[in-house]
Amino acid sequence: MKGPRRLDAYPDRLLDCEEALEDELAALIGRACAAGWSRPETLAALISLCENTQLGDDADPILSALIGRGAGGNRS
């Protein structure tokens, strides 16, 4: 997997991360569908897992700040 272009914060860092994860995510979705899970339930499960991970990480102010700056970053 490709890493960030720089170690510090930069404007497109989140986009670069998304691009780095994209192929892995597509492969994971493909494997879940091949195992018999539907695409909608696979996506719903992934969203749920991400939300639950976020809830666990909320105590981390650095991670919360990064997520707040991300795509669609206004979490209510």
C-alpha positions as CSV (number, residue, x, y, z in Angstrom):
1,M,0.0,0.0,0.0
2,K,1.2,3.5,-0.9
3,G,2.0,5.8,2.1
4,P,1.5,9.5,2.4
5,R,3.6,11.8,0.3
6,R,4.8,13.6,3.4
7,L,4.8,12.9,7.1
8,D,3.3,16.2,8.1
9,A,-0.2,17.5,7.4
10,Y,-0.9,18.6,3.8
11,P,-4.1,19.6,2.0
12,D,-4.7,16.4,0.0
13,R,-3.5,13.9,2.7
14,L,-7.0,12.5,3.3
15,L,-7.5,12.1,-0.4
16,D,-4.2,10.3,-0.8
17,C,-5.2,8.0,2.0
18,E,-8.5,7.2,0.3
19,E,-6.7,6.4,-2.9
20,A,-4.2,4.2,-1.1
21,L,-7.1,2.3,0.6
22,E,-9.3,2.1,-2.5
23,D,-7.9,-1.1,-4.1
24,E,-7.8,-2.9,-0.8
25,L,-11.4,-1.9,0.0
26,A,-12.6,-3.1,-3.5
27,A,-10.9,-6.4,-2.9
28,L,-12.4,-6.8,0.5
29,I,-15.9,-6.1,-0.9
30,G,-15.3,-8.5,-3.7
31,R,-14.3,-11.3,-1.2
32,A,-17.4,-10.6,0.9
33,C,-19.6,-10.8,-2.1
34,A,-17.9,-14.0,-3.3
35,A,-18.6,-15.5,0.1
36,G,-22.3,-14.8,-0.3
37,W,-22.8,-11.4,1.3
38,S,-24.7,-8.9,-0.8
39,R,-23.0,-5.7,-1.8
40,P,-25.5,-3.5,0.2
41,E,-25.1,-5.5,3.4
42,T,-21.3,-5.6,2.9
43,L,-21.2,-1.8,2.6
44,A,-23.5,-1.4,5.6
45,A,-21.4,-3.7,7.7
46,L,-18.2,-1.8,6.7
47,I,-19.8,1.6,7.5
48,S,-20.9,0.1,10.9
49,L,-17.4,-1.1,11.6
50,C,-15.9,2.2,10.7
51,E,-18.4,4.1,12.9
52,N,-17.7,1.7,15.8
53,T,-14.0,2.2,15.4
54,Q,-14.5,5.9,15.3
55,L,-16.5,5.8,18.6
56,G,-13.6,3.9,20.2
57,D,-11.1,6.4,18.9
58,D,-13.1,9.6,20.0
59,A,-10.9,9.9,23.0
60,D,-7.9,10.5,20.7
61,P,-8.0,14.3,19.9
62,I,-5.5,14.1,17.0
63,L,-7.6,11.4,15.2
64,S,-10.8,13.3,15.9
65,A,-9.2,16.5,14.4
66,L,-8.1,14.6,11.3
67,I,-11.5,13.1,10.8
68,G,-13.1,16.5,11.3
69,R,-11.0,17.9,8.4
70,G,-11.8,15.0,6.1
71,A,-14.2,14.6,3.3
72,G,-17.7,15.6,4.5
73,G,-16.0,16.4,7.7
74,N,-18.9,17.8,9.7
75,R,-20.0,15.0,11.9
76,S,-23.0,15.8,14.0
